[in-house]
């Protein structure tokens, strides 16, 4: 892979140098197309096919066609005729001087900067809090003594918030009071291998006389396979659970155990789920090791509401099975679905759009203005004030007269008088007499 990178890079640099040194504008444009193609190949090596296709279609295609059109329109493809005075002779020495200075500066800073000793920093940790404690009522969430969320009800979750790497104290208070229900210290590690360093703090369980528990679970927001979604299950119930896909009704052979014997306070990530997957047959059940028939296990909650429980492509969904209080004082199982968009694939149209419209909009517009200024500058530099179109020497062709054609055929001028040319006799006088 490194050898291919070096070869493509050398070709790209050579094409760029040839573009600058070529005296023919058309040849320069063709060398620039080669450079664009090399850059597109480098994008492919970086697993960015969308950027590679944009590089080919937009730059090597549309923009270069425009450049060639301007070159041909202004006649800049013609070589300078011998004896003509070449303008801007100072540009080449100045460009070489600036290029040498720029190369020297880069070499000095790279050699003295110890770049290899600097490790890249990972993405900033993102944390959200889920309220799954049945007896807590509305709560306020504090992180390191600072209130970040107010009035969170049961089955609700806060938005993701940025929190620095390290240990942090998460406190759950009764809403609008200073009474703390539970406080826990969570550690947010730095991970350079992940696209998104996201976590979820779940407050669950407890009783009217006991505080709820707090658990930190990592959220996998990495890029999902095409046309699929990721589902993670967290058990915030009072007992171990199973998640079963019963498939077709009445067909026991189609029953499938998605996850089994999931302990309280733990989570598990399922295999990627297709976007057209129906969740109607997914059911949370209790655990009974003595029961081999999945259909006979005690049912806790069924995901039979397609409005609430569905699979959306390019998302990561966290399903929290919690215990909800009912009017008779008991508890029943309820599933809390939390859906969030996963990280877009690198080089994909979604990721490029997010970067352009959120982070790089201003630089993108500045580059567009620079391209426009460069195009106008190219037109001005190639335009000649004393240019005059060359006069075409067109001579009118006239058809020869018929006498000239006959003269050419017989080999002599038929219009000139000749001595031996037969003539009619002179006019004789009329006879007089009988």
TIKOLKE-417036 format. One record per residue (C-alpha): residue in one letter; x, y, z. Coordinates in steps of 0.001 Angstrom, whole numbers, plus 500000, padded with zeros to 6 digits. Layout:
N
AXYZ ...
END
This chain:
434
X500000500000500000 X502831502412500817 X504506501662497475 X501267502480495597 X500940505699497579 X504503506731496715 X504005505946493004 X500740507871492766 X502216510793494732 X505246511001492441 X502977511004489381 X500823513741490921 X503830515944491719 X505367515334488285 X502083516257486579 X501849519448488654 X505419520450487723 X504801519667484045 X501642521773484183 X503650524769485430 X506533524363482972 X504519523637479828 X504355526559477374 X501207525227475732 X498082526037477720 X496242522939476476 X499107520710477584 X499055522405480976 X495345521685481295 X495884518020480395 X498641517687482992 X496277519209485536 X493698516540484695 X496323513881485401 X496979515533488765 X493257515505489572 X493061511808488698 X495960511039491066 X494246512944493865 X491044510961493242 X493045507726493493 X494436508878496842 X490858509454498042 X490061505867497087 X493022504660499115 X491565506569502087 X488239504702501663 X486437507821500446 X484781506783497154 X482316509679497135 X485110512264497302 X486976510397494564 X483958510486492251 X483371514173493019 X487031514868492241 X486674513185488837 X483213514482487945 X483547518079489150 X487218518973488872 X488569516675486153 X485265516933484313 X483208520106484561 X485845522598485721 X488521521419483292 X486047521566480419 X485410525184481395 X489152525891481505 X489697524333478079 X486769526320476697 X488324529571477970 X491736528567476586 X490344527793473159 X488126530887473141 X491019533247473827 X493421531458471533 X495880530852474350 X496702527399473023 X498855528926470246 X502549529020470913 X504308532373471120 X505626533292467732 X509407533811467367 X510418537369468032 X507414538181470209 X508180539784473539 X507242537533476439 X505433539408479181 X505809538811482930 X509289537309482706 X509670537866486446 X506924535351487281 X509041532220486743 X511993533301488956 X509606534542491617 X507661531262491591 X510865529231491884 X512075531414494751 X508800531158496653 X508617527400496033 X512153526866497334 X511447529007500412 X508200527174501101 X509917523780500778 X512704524879503126 X510235526108505733 X508262522846505600 X511447520792505920 X512630522774508953 X509326522548510786 X508816518861510020 X512365517943511054 X512203519946514280 X508543519555515133 X508695515891516257 X505345515205514625 X505621511460515147 X505741511971518917 X502347513708518919 X499493511224519289 X496150512205517763 X493447513047520268 X490214511121520168 X486724512556519853 X485322514418522842 X483185512142525058 X479439512634524724 X477085511616527550 X473319511371527917 X471226510397530964 X468198508069530914 X465594508137533676 X464407504551534258 X463853504640538039 X460156503930538678 X459852505552542120 X462029508622541643 X459546510962539969 X460827513987537989 X464551514537538547 X467329517009537815 X470694515810536577 X473950517310537864 X477434516695536484 X480275517750538810 X477838519881540797 X476483521738537765 X472874521175536749 X472725520131533117 X469163518783532746 X465982519851534519 X462681518050535033 X463392514670533453 X460410512328533834 X460386508555533843 X461243507010530430 X462778510259529215 X466406510914528254 X468529513990527938 X470387515013524801 X474039514157524334 X476335516671526024 X480080517070525751 X482019516148528889 X485831516184529192 X487807512972529537 X488276511752533131 X486270511064536281 X482992512900536801 X480326512840539482 X476764512344538233 X474060513250540741 X470329512635540426 X468228515041542506 X464512515320543044 X463318517992540616 X463649521582541851 X465184520468545167 X468612519904546623 X467734516364547740 X470045513885546053 X468567510498545214 X471825508930544085 X475330510049543208 X477918508043541307 X481366508598539852 X481746507647536189 X484953507476534190 X484973508681530588 X488032507252528820 X489717508641525735 X489450506353522729 X491297507261519514 X489946504248517645 X486290505285517701 X484481507727515464 X482197508813518306 X483058508463521999 X479500508270523377 X478096506949526654 X474716506606528374 X474142506949532119 X471073504955533185 X469357505550536514 X467154502517537212 X465626500312539880 X465192501300543475 X462126501281545687 X460112503784547730 X462668503358550493 X465848502609548470 X467655504857545994 X468015503889542329 X471206502530540843 X473358504297538258 X475231502500535461 X477427503866532686 X477241501946529414 X479170502721526190 X477021503645523204 X478197502316519850 X477514505092517365 X480002503825514781 X479052503587511108 X476564500787510471 X476429498613507329 X474387499988504453 X470598499873504823 X470762498598508394 X470672499745512008 X472302498797515296 X470257497720518342 X471587497545521908 X469523496159524803 X469968497256528429 X468239495408531268 X466888497899533822 X464198495456534982 X464052493574538268 X465139490171536940 X467175488616534078 X465478488721530697 X465440487138527227 X464736488796523891 X463081486439521426 X462030486848517804 X458986484586517436 X458861485085513667 X455739483674512013 X452822483108514355 X452262479462515232 X455569478235513775 X457827477181516649 X460657476372514246 X460855480059513328 X461452481200516921 X464902482694517460 X466621483726520671 X468260487125520071 X469804487411523538 X469338485239526584 X469753485500530334 X470694489186530286 X471446490173533891 X470106493312535541 X472291496367534880 X474034494899531837 X473734495530528109 X474315493586524917 X474650494676521299 X472686492663518747 X473716491843515210 X472957494585512628 X469249494694511788 X468012495345508247 X465971498508507693 X462911496543506541 X462976494271509619 X459656494154511475 X459805494187515268 X456231493005515821 X457402489497516744 X460144490661519124 X459222489896522741 X460987490318526076 X460436487328528359 X461580486076531709 X464261483440532113 X463500479821532975 X466341477375532434 X464005474411532870 X461731475516530022 X463009474580526539 X459944475868524674 X460488479589524106 X456783480187523555 X456009479071527133 X458317481582528818 X456574484367530773 X456033487366528508 X457176490747529810 X456764493165526885 X456109492792523174 X457282495281520531 X454039495112518545 X453569498860518062 X455296499811514766 X454864503524515499 X456990503310518653 X459268500379517808 X460761500424514334 X464109500135512578 X465487503198510816 X468504502890508567 X471837504404509639 X470775504661513293 X471900503224516612 X469006502314518907 X469220501646522642 X466293499651524090 X466028499965527865 X463683497425529471 X462583499137532687 X460036498536535437 X457099500981535374 X454768501465538361 X451048500793537855 X447975501922539773 X447752498808541965 X451210499479543309 X452951496822541303 X455425497045538437 X455200496150534781 X457852495929532098 X458127498738529586 X460620499261526756 X462193502719526372 X463519503139522796 X466285505709522280 X467232506237518645 X470144508339517441 X471822508701514075 X475054506775513757 X478238508335512449 X478160508709508672 X480658506732506646 X483863508604505859 X483754510112502387 X480031509425501971 X477586512086500758 X475982512434504192 X479323512942505962 X480559515394503327 X477315517371503564 X477559517544507362 X481128518822507212 X480399521394504516 X477258522826506101 X478357522701509757 X482116523132509964 X483567524121506586 X480918526368505050 X483002529566505312 X486246527994503978 X484252526362501192 X482828529723500134 X486288531349500322 X487691528664498024 X484851529309495570 X485715533035495551 X489396532212495001 X488526529960492062 X486455532748490541 X489304535236491009 X491781532758489498 X489561532280486461 X489238536043485936 X493012536421486384 X493679533724483782 X491446535533481296 X493187538860481964 X496695537392481636 X495921535649478341 X494130538630476825 X496253540749474416 X495379544398473967 X497046544697470545 X495595541515469201 X494141541840465719 X492699539022463694 X494836537910460777 X493489539027457391 X492665536226455099 X494086536596451563 X491137535551449478 X491371536027445754 X488293536035443656 X488310533397441004 X486668534305437640 X485743531799434944 X487757532147431646 X485977533483428578 X484923531025425896 X487468532394423397 X490293531741425831 X489090528180426353 X488993527587422558 X492441529139422159 X493799526744424754 X492253523828422877 X493499524697419373 X496849526041420524 X496553529531419057 X494752532748419646 X491566532612417624 X490821536273418213 X493936537580416381 X493733538027412513 X495831535599410393 X497088536151406777 X496138532694405542 X492751532845407015 X490139532285404257 X488103535404403553 X484933536079401575 X485449537790398178 X485163541508397893 X481753542818397005 X481413542731393199 X479511545435391233 X476150544358389951 X475995543487386197 X474416546025383933 X472653545099380712 X470082542892379323 
END
